[in-house]
Amino acid sequence: MGQQACFNDNPIFEVTRRDIGNIKKEAKNSSTGRYRICMHQSTDDTVQEMLIAMTKESRLIPHRRINKPRTYAIVEGEVHVVLFSESGEELYTVNLNENNVTYVRISIDHYILPIVKSDMAVLHEIIEGPFEGNDQYATWFNDELASKYYLS
C-alpha cells in the first residue's frame, strides 16, 4: 500500500486550492480512496488536525477514541457522519455539506462512520492527540450493515 498522508514540517502551514486538488488526486489513486494532509507535525501533538480527501468508494468501519472529542468541517462535497451506540444501534446522522451543516463537534464516545455521498469530499478533522493508534473498531459491523450504509 502506498503513502496515505503527508505531514507538515513548518511552524506556519498554509493550504491552497492546489493542495486540495492534489490530495483529491492522491485519494483517487489510493487503494483506500483516502488521502490526508496532517497539519500537525507529530503523532505526539496534543491536537491532531487533518484535511482528508475521500472518494465515494472509500470504506470505513465505525470507530471511536474514548475521551477524544472530534470536530469535522466540510470543505467540499457531502459526507454523512453516522453515530452508533456501543451495541450498533444507529443514534444520529449529521449530513455535512457546503450548503447547510458545515461543521459538527462530537463530544461523546459513540462509534463514528463517515460516509461520502458526493463523488469526492474533503473534510477538515480535528481530534485531541496524541495519536496512539488505539482506535476501537465496531466488532458488530458486518457485510450486511456495510451494504446498507454504503449502497443507500
N, C-alpha and C positions, 0 to 999 in steps of 0.2 A: 504494500500500500504506500502511496506517495505521501508527501508532506500535506498536512491538513490545516496548517496555520502558519502565519508569520508573526513575529514578535517585535514589539517596539524596543528600540535601544536608545531613544532620545528623551531628554527631560521635557521637551515640548514636542508634542506629536500631533500633526495635522493630518486629516484625512480628506482627500479631494474626491471629486466625482470620478476622476480617472482611477483612483484607488478602488472605489466601489465597483467600477466596471471591471477592474482586474480580479477582485475576489469573486465576482459573479462568473467570470470566465473560468476561474480555478474551480469553483463549485461545479460547473457544468462538466469539467474534465475529471472530477474527483470520483472515486469509486463509491463514496458515501453520499454524493450530491451536496456536500457542505464544504465550506472553506471559511476561515476566520482570520481577522486581524486582531491580535491581542494587543490592546493598548497599554496594558500593564507590562512591566519589564521582567517580572519573575513570577513563577507559580507561588512564591512565598509572599507576594504583595498582599496586603490586607484588603485591597479592593481588586477584584478581577473584572476587567471591563473589556468587552469584545464587540466587534462588528462581525456578524455571521451572515454569510450568503448561503441560502438553501434553495435547492431546486424542488419542484413539486414531487419528484421521485424520491427525495430524501426520506428515510425511515428511521424513526427513533423508538425507543422503548420508554414508557413512563419512568421517570426517575425523580429523585429528590436528594437534597442535602439537609440533614437535620440542623435546625437553628441557623440556617443561612438564608436570610431573605434575598429575593432576587427581583430585579426590575427588567422589564422588556419595553423597548420603544421601537415602533415600526419606522423604518427608513424608506423602504419601498415594498410594495406588494401587499399581500394579505396572509395572515397567519392566525389560526385558531389555537389558543392555548387552553387545553383541556385539563382540568384539575380532578383528581381521583382521590377517594378515601384509601385508607390502609387496605381495605378488602377489595378494592377495584370498582367501587360504585362511582359513577360519574357524578360529580358535585356541581360543577360550574364550567362554563366555557366563555372565554374572553375572545371576541373577534377583533383582532388588531388589524387596522387598515388605515390608509392615508387620509380617509375622508371622515372618520368617526372616532373610534377609540384608538388613540395613537400611543398610549402609554399605560402600563399596568405595573404596580408593585405588589408582589406576593409575599406576605409575611407569615404564612402558615406552612406547616411541613407536609402538605399534600403532595402526592405524585403529580408531576407535570409532563404533559405531552404536547409539544408544539407541532402543529400540522400545517404545512404550507398549502394554501388554497389557490394562490396565483401560480403562474408558471415559474416564477422566481420571486424570492423575498429576501430582504435584508433587514436583520434585527440588530438592535443595539441591546446587549445584555450586560447587566451589572450584577455581580454577586459577591458577597463577602468572602474574602480569602482567609487564609491561604488555600490554594487548591491542593488537596491531599489525595485526590483520586479515590475518594471513598463514597462516591455516589451510590445510593441504594436504588436498584432496579426492580421494577414490579415483577414478581415471580408469577403473578396471576395473568399477565398479559400474554395471550396466546395468538395463534394464527387467525382464529375466528374473530377476535377483537381487533386485531390489526386490519383485517379486511373491512370490518365495519367502519373504522375511523379513516383508513386511507383510501377506500374506494367510494366513500359517500361524498 
